[in-house]
């Protein structure tokens, strides 16, 4: 359970910016889900790690036009007691520190 907290935090940080993360879970490819699970298990086994993600998501506006939003996530974890995450992009900036 503790191992998945950092991945859950990562997804929680991304969720305000990425409507695609809120899609129905039935549409998730089982192979992609398995790869994500393996990644989470691997990260959960590390005493420290750093993740950088460049994310782009499309949001449909009332006119039907798609608008692309991009942001960058940087996250550093040192178990058991330190975590830093920084998300910045088109919509704004968030920083989370845990010590």
C-alpha positions in Angstrom: 0.0 0.0 0.0 2.7 2.5 0.9 4.5 1.8 -2.4 1.5 3.0 -4.3 1.2 6.3 -2.4 3.8 8.0 -4.5 2.2 6.9 -7.8 -1.2 7.9 -6.4 0.2 11.3 -5.5 1.6 11.7 -9.0 -1.8 10.9 -10.6 -3.5 13.3 -8.1 -1.1 16.1 -9.1 -1.9 15.5 -12.8 -5.6 15.1 -12.5 -6.6 18.8 -12.5 -4.7 19.2 -15.7 -5.6 16.0 -17.5 -9.2 15.2 -18.2 -8.1 12.1 -20.0 -7.2 10.5 -16.6 -10.8 10.6 -15.6 -11.9 8.3 -18.5 -13.8 5.2 -17.9 -11.5 2.4 -16.7 -13.2 -0.1 -19.1 -11.4 1.7 -22.0 -7.9 1.0 -20.5 -5.8 -1.5 -22.6 -5.0 -4.5 -20.3 -1.4 -4.5 -21.6 -1.0 -0.8 -20.8 -2.5 -1.4 -17.3 0.0 -4.3 -16.7 2.9 -2.1 -17.7 1.8 0.6 -15.4 1.4 -1.9 -12.6 5.0 -3.2 -13.2 6.3 0.4 -13.2 4.6 1.1 -9.9 6.0 -2.0 -8.4 9.5 -1.2 -9.6 9.3 2.4 -8.3 7.9 1.0 -5.0 11.1 -1.1 -4.6 13.5 1.8 -4.9 14.9 3.7 -1.9 15.0 6.9 -4.0 14.0 8.0 -7.5 13.3 11.0 -9.7 10.6 11.2 -12.4 10.2 13.8 -15.0 7.1 13.7 -17.3 6.2 16.0 -20.2 2.4 15.7 -20.5 0.0 17.1 -23.2 -3.7 16.7 -23.0 -6.5 17.8 -25.3 -9.7 19.4 -24.0 -12.8 19.8 -26.1 -14.5 23.2 -25.7 -18.1 24.0 -26.4 -17.5 24.7 -30.1 -16.1 21.2 -30.5 -12.6 22.5 -31.0 -9.7 20.7 -29.2 -7.3 22.8 -27.2 -4.0 21.3 -26.2 -2.6 21.9 -22.7 0.9 20.9 -21.7 2.7 20.7 -18.5 5.9 19.3 -16.9 6.0 17.2 -13.8 9.2 16.8 -11.7 9.1 14.5 -8.7 11.9 13.4 -6.4 11.3 10.8 -3.7 13.7 9.6 -0.9 12.1 7.0 1.3 10.8 6.9 3.9 10.4 10.6 4.7 11.0 13.0 1.8 9.2 13.9 -1.4 9.1 16.9 -3.7 6.9 17.4 -6.7 6.6 20.4 -9.0 4.0 20.7 -11.8 4.0 23.6 -14.1 2.4 24.3 -17.4 -0.2 26.1 -19.4 -2.8 26.1 -16.6 -0.6 27.0 -13.7 1.9 25.8 -11.2 1.7 23.5 -8.1 4.5 22.5 -5.7 4.2 19.8 -3.0 6.9 19.2 -0.4 6.9 16.5 2.2 9.6 16.2 4.9 
